[in-house]
Amino acid sequence: MRYLKSAMPVPGKGTAFMLYEIEGENTIVRMLTHIPEVNEIKLYPNPKVKSLFQPERLDEAAKEEFEYIWDMGSSAGS
């Protein structure tokens, strides 16, 4: 598995970080959205989009970062 992330501003909320758990070439296994400024986490354990588009435009992320945020979202009932 490898982990990638991107960020984009969300007006009135802050910066949304999208993290992806990738298997194989570009297959999305799980993904999440995290907006730390408003403590918002959305989990996608079975995302509708299965193939990552333009992964070269994303940054590398650590497995530990993904798992930490995923666990926070799970315990919050996302």
LINDAVEN-V661947 format. One record per residue. N is the residue number from 1. OMEGA is omega in radians with two decimals (999 if undefined). D_FIRST is the distance of its C-alpha to the first C-alpha in whole Angstrom. Layout:
[[N & OMEGA & D_FIRST] [N & OMEGA & D_FIRST]]
This chain:
[[1 & 2.99 & 0] [2 & -3.01 & 4] [3 & -3.13 & 7] [4 & 3.10 & 10] [5 & 3.05 & 14] [6 & -3.14 & 17] [7 & 3.05 & 21] [8 & 3.11 & 24] [9 & 3.06 & 27] [10 & -3.09 & 28] [11 & 3.10 & 32] [12 & -3.11 & 34] [13 & -3.08 & 30] [14 & -3.14 & 29] [15 & 3.09 & 25] [16 & 3.08 & 23] [17 & 3.08 & 19] [18 & 3.12 & 16] [19 & -3.06 & 13] [20 & 2.98 & 10] [21 & -3.00 & 7] [22 & 3.07 & 6] [23 & 3.13 & 5] [24 & -3.09 & 7] [25 & -3.10 & 10] [26 & -3.12 & 10] [27 & 3.13 & 10] [28 & 3.11 & 10] [29 & 3.09 & 9] [30 & 3.04 & 11] [31 & 3.11 & 13] [32 & 3.02 & 15] [33 & -3.10 & 18] [34 & 3.04 & 20] [35 & -3.03 & 24] [36 & -3.09 & 25] [37 & 3.14 & 28] [38 & 3.11 & 29] [39 & -3.12 & 27] [40 & 3.10 & 25] [41 & 3.05 & 22] [42 & -3.14 & 21] [43 & 3.09 & 18] [44 & -3.09 & 17] [45 & 3.12 & 15] [46 & -3.04 & 16] [47 & 3.13 & 16] [48 & 3.10 & 19] [49 & -3.05 & 17] [50 & -3.09 & 14] [51 & -3.11 & 14] [52 & -3.13 & 14] [53 & 3.12 & 17] [54 & -3.14 & 17] [55 & 3.13 & 14] [56 & 3.11 & 16] [57 & -3.12 & 18] [58 & 3.10 & 15] [59 & 3.04 & 15] [60 & 3.07 & 12] [61 & 3.12 & 11] [62 & 3.07 & 11] [63 & -3.11 & 8] [64 & 3.11 & 12] [65 & 3.13 & 14] [66 & -3.10 & 11] [67 & 3.14 & 12] [68 & -3.14 & 16] [69 & 3.11 & 17] [70 & 3.13 & 15] [71 & 3.09 & 17] [72 & 3.14 & 20] [73 & 3.12 & 20] [74 & -3.10 & 20] [75 & 3.11 & 23] [76 & 3.11 & 25] [77 & -3.14 & 25] [78 & 999 & 23]]
